[in-house]
């Protein structure tokens, strides 16, 4: 050990470190272990003999001409051999020449390494000149950007201190060493006011702070930090120097090999651990800056060197304020002892081992001298020590290169995002060109592409409809669950938060990016982040829907993640293709409906709907009997003994007695032609749902409307709509029900979907009303015509028993509570629907002979459908359509009365007492059917008894 080393061993370590730093001030990242040992045979232009003369400290201590000559020879020989040691000029890494890559380990081993150390320590100027000149050929462009970025850090300090190291222009002295006494105590650790005023953080040495940008930094409650990984730094190398050559190699390799550093957990951990190692810090934190919607710079997620919390690290107020200050000023900050800082609140940390002691934070700059991130080192590993100027200098040097690396990473990430965006657009374009059976199928396949890219929890598409009074007719919800896309159609909930956002976007026609703070998330609304954009139609200003992405997911972190600007652009592109897909689907659906409607129309036109002129003239000239003569006011009315002419006359009489032709100025001949056309459109080959059934239904409605309870409560327009609906409610009935229509995939099912027959009956009604010569509504005003047609449609649809079952519960409650209000439009519409059903099934109230005959007609029609199902579908029909169960007709009639008829007539009688004959007729017929049931049971019992007796005699 030489004299210098002996004296140094007795001094405090920070003094030794300072002396070593003075001695090698031009090489902040160069150390004895960073350079491999030189080969023995003059590979780099220096003979083994010359190296031997420089192999120890005692020999190298002889200064003078020999040393200068040796340095010159070393430089000349190095230039001849062109053995380049790559570095950035200010950051010295091991040799990267092809010859040394294969012998990198051997270069650092043996006694030759110690000799090189000694020579480099005594000839720092020569070594710096050699390394700077060699590295310039390798990374010339990188050095220029690094020097420009480093100048941003060194310039403020150069004006504040007279101690300038000209020998190493790329690294300035310590900047931002803040004495704790000069700081003011904020509301929390560092207040927003102090962040906005850098003078409160930097008063020492009379420096004038840089202008502070208006920067927003979100805060979250302080929590205890996770324990950091211990780093056992046994090396005696001065603080701030890299301990291993691999560390420098690692940083240099990042220049060309790193594309997305902060997206790789392991790589991020290695970078932060490397920074912990060179600064001898317990942990290091890294955060990149982002820009919010208003264009204000703010801190992004914070990562730290602890492996367990790289992505799960909770951002404490104190850490965010320190890093926010560095981002705001663009200058490093070195706090030696935070406990002496008046702004630090120790009570924020429950455990003493979690409290920070010393802080060193350095900004990360790009080539434009803009702050793109910040690094913070916390707590020296050595107890009682703090971060020195050399630590700051080393960390700053690393951050200059790291800034270039991150900038390259951002370019690569932008390129990757653009590539993904292009791929998404191609896939969406391919999906739009396909044909789909439903909107749900199309939207689910399109959402399956964008959900994984944006990492959204689910996608919701609100669809508008011109025929719907509200903003949206329905919503399609698509959710990605473990790679499986689930789609469901729902009715819009006006009280839902997402619905309110959708309405706002529909009105504003602008994209909305929203994020909830964790404290604002409740059980009612679980929306953490949301992005919403309108779906624009063909015409300008036409919004056909709204698309939403909700809750950007990040499995690695529990914090709320906001949708980025890239997500906004991607969603807007998705909205364009989604709108195209919806328009294409609507056009396809419209074309399918048109084709189906044409097929139905051809079928209808084949069956002549227009009556002959002779029939019209005979009806017009005939004498119409009175309602009493035709028994039209009797609920026991039967048409079995009536001729076709008498039946048409009965319809005309009902219209005349209701004063409909007089009130609506209906031409008498037009009325006659319309009645004959209605009769013509009922198929004669249908056993039950024919013209006779339509007449019985209209007669029952006429009888109820003529009662004292209902006569004055309905308007003339409502009466007209009810009578037209009763006569038209089964037009062109085919003798089968909706189930058979759907199973056989007939054009009616394709055209209407649900309640196919009822919709077809309504369309047939409109066809006859608009047929020349049968336009009985031609004298109505446009408002009256629309109101009448809407009531006709609702009345006809009400004859579907499925709709009746849905509505009857509400009607029964009104009847039970006696709370039916005639002035309430909803109650009136409900009552009209119940009157339509009561008239449709009035056959159950007829006298027993009539009722039994009609029941047999219904059973015959049902059995015919059952036979067709068994033949066409090869399936077993239901019991009431199975001909083999014809003996159980009384049982089925009793069940039909108890389940459908009796509850309706009892409720109707409680509201309109004059309709009680319908209830009484239903009860009488039930008794008759029950007697048949009992008789059949008795016959079966006797039959079984006789069989048992025969068996006993035989035994």
Secondary structure, 3 states (H helix, E strand, C coil): CCHHHHHHHCCCHHHHHHHHHHHCCCCCCCCCCCCCCCCCCCCCCCCHHHHHHCCCHHHHCCCCHHHHHHHHHHHHHHHHHCCCCCECCCCECCCCCHHHHCCCCHHHCCHHHHHHHHHHHHCHHHHHHHHHHHHHHHCHHHHHHHHHHHHHHHHHHHCCCCCCCCCCCCCCCCCCEECHHHCCCCCCCCCHHHHHCHHHCCCHHHCCCCCCCCCCCCCCCCCCCCCCCCCCCCCCCCCCCCCCHHHHHHHHHHHHHCCCHHHCHHHHHHHHHHHHHHHCEEEEEEEEEEECCCCCEEEEEEEECCHHHCCCCCCCHHHHHHHHHHHHHCCCEEECCHHHCCCCCHHHCCCHHHCCCCEEEEEEECCCCCEEEEEEEEEECCCCCCCCHHHHHHHHHHHHHHHHHHHHHHHHHHHHHHHHHHHHHHHHHHHHCCCCCCHHHHHHHHHHHHHHHHCEEEEEEEECCCCCCCCCCEEEEEEEECCEEEEEEECCCCCCHHHHHHHHHHHHCCCEEEECCHHHCCCCCCCCEEEEEEEECCCCCCEEEEEEEEEECCCCCCCCECCCHHHHHHHHHHHHHHHHHHHHHHHHHHHHHHHHHHHHHHHHHHCCCCCCHHHHHHHHHCCCCCCCCCCCCCCCCCCCCCCHHHHHHHHHHHHHHCCHHHHHCCCHHHHHHHHHHHHHCCCCCCCCCCHHHHHHHHHHHHHHHCCCCCCCCCCHHHHHHHHHHHHHCCCCCCCCCHHHHHHCCCHHHHHHCCCHHHHHHHHHHHHHHCCCCCCCCCCCCHHHHHHHHHHHHHHHHCCCHHHHHHHHHHHHHHHHHCCCCCCCHHHHHHHHHHHHHHHHCHHHHCCHHHHHHHHHHHHHHHHHHHHHHHHHCCCCCCHHHCHHHHHHHHHHHHHHHHHHHHHHHHHHHHHCHHHHHHHHHHHHHHHHHHHHHHHHHHHHHHHHHHHHHHHHHHC
